[in-house]
Amino acid sequence: MEAVLKNLGRTVELLAVAAHSGVVNEWDEQTVTRAFHWARYCEHIYSRFHGNPVIRGVLEKQLQLTNHSLKEALPEYNAVSFLDLGRCQDLLLLWLLNNSALPISIMKMLFETKASADSTSSNYEDVRGLCSQIIQCKSACTVLRPLLDVPSVGADAEVQGEMLMEGLGTALSQSSDPRRAEDFLSSVLQEFEVAAEHLCPVIAAALLTTTDSAAQTAAQDFLLDWLQSRRGALQHVCTALPSKVLADLAKRHQKFRDAFCKLLKRWASEMEYRLTEGEWVHAATSSAVSLQKMTEHYLTLFEACPSLRTEIEDELKAQRIADGDYDVRGLSVWGDILLALRK
């Protein structure tokens, strides 16, 4: 029992370090893996002894002693209760993410979703599984806000989107220099062009999470600016995500709505009619951009933002008139989009 009490005390001290110490700046993946190992150990202690009043009392006494000494050393420290031991991995993850000293390399590890085939794969799967568990404990974790209103982009993407906002918010709050936040985004999303299928849902979930503070709103605005400033990023998002998710983004963010509408018009202007195929095709992209897909985008957008319909249809009419105001299919992409919208 003495060894159990000793390990319990050291693990609680480890949680305090994860939450409040700059020492985490020196942590590597192996250190993080060991930390989660000890967090799982505490969850095992809780599972084994929570129904044993005698041993539970001894463990709670050890927690009181450790909490007292930590509070003296770290005034901002929040005491760990016996019930907290049952979600020790959740606490470790959340407190690490809120520690501004956490290295970007470790942040990337926590965002990792594809386990490698080598011996480290289980470590990544442990963290990935932990991310999924956060959904189950969100009512008890004040750092994560409710995810129930986020459109269906996948459970992993929802949690990782929330983590992305937490990390970006921390980077913005710790420095007035925007380069820290830019470095964070570039590091986490550095494979954006080659992994858009995975990263776009994460970005969408991040932008659709509920914000309840000015800092969270600022983080979403920063991410929107980043998308528009990074060459091709917005186009990747708009070709990879379903129309419904794009419409929800447009409804939530004026900045995204304006950029999305502008992109749709640009795509239309870049299309050409191929007589051999009898349809409009986009010269610069694959089948991801087609007249049918653009029509779907517009219709879903009108459903989410009804006030846009008249404005956009008036713009399409003006463009059709500029092309000669023909009603013959294949002569004006603007006219053909209008016809498709009115079917």
N, C-alpha and C positions, 0 to 999 in steps of 0.2 A: 504493500500500500504506500510505503514511503516513496518508492520510485514513481508511482502514479501521481502522487501529490507534487513531486518535484517536476515531473514532465508537464503537469497541468500549469504550474506556476510559470515555467519557462515559455510555454506556448502563449499564455496571456501576455507575457512581456513581449513576445514576438509580435502579437497583434498591435500592441502599443507602438512598437517601432514602425510597423507597416503604416500606421495611421499618422504618426507625428514626427518621425525622425528623418533627417536628411540622409541617414545611413543607407536608405533604400537606393540612393543614387549609385551605390557601389554593387548593388545586387545584380546577379546574372541569372540566366534561365535555371541553372542548377539550384541556386539559392531559392528561387521562387518555387521550384518543384518541391524542395524540402519543406518550405513553409506550408504548402498545401498538404503535404504529408502529415505534418503535426496538427494542422487544422482538422483533418479527417480523424486523427487520433482522438481529439477532443470530442468529436461527434460520436465516436465509438464509446467513449466514457459516458457520455450522456445517455446513449441508447441502452447501455448495459446497466447503469445504476440509477436512472431517474425514478425507478419504482422501488428503490431500496432506501427507506428513510434514514437508516443509520449511516450508511456510506455516503448518501447524498449530503447529510449534515456535515460530515467530515470534509467533503469536497467544497461545500459552500463556505466553510471556515477558511480553507486555503484560498479561495477566491477573494474573500474579504481582506485577508492579509496582503495578498498580491495587489489588489486594487488600491488599498491604502498607501502602500509604498509607491506605487506608480503615480497616484494622484499627487503625492508630495513632490515627486520629480517632474511631473508633467501636469501643470494645472488644468490644461485643456483636455486631459484624458477622460474618457467616458468609461465608467466601470463596466466590466463584463459579468453578467449574471449566469447562474447555472443554466437557465433556459437558453441563453445565448450560445452555449456550447453545442446545442443541437443544430445550429446553423453557422458554425464557426467558419466554414469555407466561404459562405456568403459574406460574412463580415470582413474576412481577409481580403477578398476581391474588392469590395466596396471601399474599404479604407485605403488600399493601395491606389485605386484610381483617383481618390481624392487627395493623395499626397503629391504635391507639386514637384517633389524631388524624384518621382518615379522616372527612370530613364525611358526614352522613346522606344528603345529596343525591347524593353519589357512590355510596354504598352502594345507594341506590335504583336508580341507573343500572346497577349491576352485577347487580341483580336483574331488570332489565327483560327481558321475554320477547317482547313484541310490538313489532316494528320499525315505526316510523312510515313513512309514504309519502314523507316529504320527504328532503332530501339527507343527513340524519343517520342514515338507516336502516341503512346499511352499518356504522356504528360500533357500533350495538346488536347487529347480527348477528355482528360480530367477537367481541364479548364473549360472546354467547350460544354461539357455536361454541367459544370457549375453555372455557366451562363444561363442554361435552360432552367436551372433550379431557381434562379432569381425571380422568374415569372411567378413561381409558386409562393415566394415569400415577400412579394412587393408590398403587401399590406403592412408588413412589419418593418420594412426598410424605407426610411424616409428619403434616402438619396435617390431612389428610383421612383418616378412618378407613374401613375396608371398607364398601361399600354392598351387598354381595352378599346380605345377609339382609333387605333392605328389600323389602316386598311391591311388586307391580307398580303403581306410581303414575305411571310415565313417567320416562324418563331425565332430562329437564330438571328435573322436580320433585324427583328424588332429589338432584341436584347442588345445586339451589337450596335444598332443605331443609337440606343440610349447611352451605351458606353462611349460612343463617338462624341455625343453631345457633352457628356461629363468631362471627357478629356479635353475637348476643345474649350469648354467653359473655363476649366482650370488654367489652361494655357493663356487665355485672354485675361483672366483676372490677375495672373501673376506678373504680367509685364505689359507696359504701355506700348511696347514695340510689337507690331503685328507680325513681325518675322518669326517670333516664337510659335504663334498659332499656325502660320503658314508652313513652318518646318514640321509641325506636328501632323497637319493634314497631308503634306507631301510624303511624309514617312509612312503613315498608315495607309494612304491610298496611292502609293507609288506605282503599283501595278495596275492602275485604273484602266488603261487602254487594253491590256491583255486579259483582264479579269472583270470586265464590266458586268458580265452576267451575274456575278456574285456581289460585286461592290455596289451596283446601282440600287438593289433593294435595301441595302444597309443605309445608303444615303437618303433614300426615300423615307425609310423608317425614322431616321434622325430628324428629318425636316417635318415629319408628321407627329412627333411626340408632343404631348401637351406641355406647354410652357407656363410656369407660374412665377416667373421672376424676370426682371429686366436682363439679367445675365444670360439666362437661357435663350431669350429672344435675340440677344446680341450674337450668341453662338450660331443660331440658325441663319441670321443675316450674313454672318461672316462666311458660312458654308455656301450660301447662295452666291455671294460675290466671288468666292473661289471657283465655283462651277462655271461662272460666266467669264472669268478671266483666264482660265486654263483652256488652252486650245483644244477644241473638240470635245470637252468634257460634257457640256450640256447636250450635245448631239448624241453622245453615248447614252446618257440617261434617258433621253426621249425616244431612242430606238430600242432600248433594252427593257423598258418598263411597260406594263399594260396600260391601255388608255384610261382605265378607271383610276389607277394610281396617279397618273399624270394629271387627271382632272381634279383629284383630291388635293394634289399639290398646288394646282392653280387656284383652287378655291381658298386654300389656307394662306397662300403667299402672293400678294400683288406683284412682287418682284419676279417670282417664277412665272406667273400668268403672263406678264408682259413679254418675258423672254421666250416663253413657249409659243405664244402667238406670232412673235417675230420670226421664230425658227420655222414654223409651219409655212409662213409666207415665203421665206427664203427657199424652202424645199420646193414649193410650187413653182417659183420662178426658175428653178434649176431643172425642171422636168421638160422632156421633149417627147413629141408624139412619134411613135414608130409605126409607119404604115404596115410594115410586114407583120407586126404583132397586133396592130389595132388597139394599142393602149398607150397611156402615158407612162414613161419610165424615168427614173432619176439617174442622171448620167454619172453622178459621183459616188453612188452607194449601191448596195446590193438590193435585194427584194425587201429589205427592212423598211424602205420608203417607197410607197406606192400610192396611187390615187385612192385605192380602196382603204388603205391604212390611214391616210390623211383624213378621209371622210369620217372614218370611225373616231379619230381623235377629235375632230370638230363636233360631232354629234354628242360624244361623251362630255366634252367641254361645255356645250350648251346646256346639257342636263345639270351639270354641277354649278354653272354660272349662267343662268338664263338671260341676264342682262347683256351678255356678250353677243348674243345671236344677231340682233339687229345691226350692231356696230360692225361685226365681221362680215355679214352678208352685204352691207353697204360698201365695204372695202372691196369685196369680191366683184360686185357689180361695176364699181369704178374701174377696176383692172380689166374686166371684160370689155367695157366700153373703149378703153384705151387700146385694146387689141383689135377693135373694129366692130364690136358689139354683134358678133355672129352667133347664131343659135345652132350652127352646125357642129356636131361633135368632132373633136380633134383639132379644131382651129384655135381654141383658147382654153388653156388649162383652168383659168379662173371660171369660165363659163361652164366647163364640165364639172368642176367641183360644186358649183351652185346647183346644177341639175341633180347631182348625186345627193346633195343635202336635202333636196325637196322631194325625193322619191318617197 
